[in-house]
Amino acid sequence: MDRYSEALALLNRVQELMAEEGDTLVGANLSIVSHRVV
């Protein structure tokens, strides 16, 4: 995987962990950041 794919995979994993913890605010912020990266 290239660095771009690795970054997306990492963001997705962090979002999954945050969702499990119920921290939706952090998850939403990560979504905004990931869209800016794209």
N, C-alpha and C positions, 0 to 999 in steps of 0.2 A: 504493500500500500504506500502511496505517496504521502507527503506531509499533510496535504489538504484533506485526504480521506481520514488520516489518523486524527486530525483535529476535529473533524465532524463526528467521528466515532467516540472521541473523548467527551465532546459536548453532549452527545446523546446519552452516554453512560451517566454523566453527572446529572442530567435531567431526570433519568430514571431513579437515581438515588434520592434526589430531592423530592420526587413525587412519592416515593415510599415513605419519606419522612413527613410528608404533608406540607412541605414548604413551597407552596405554589408561587409565592412572590419571587423567590430566587429563580425558580424554574422559568417564570415569565421573562425575567431579566436576561437569563441565558438564551432564551429563544430570540430576543431582540438582538443580542450580541451575535448569535450565530447567523442571523439573517444579514447583518451588516458585513460579516466575514464573507458570506456568499456574494 
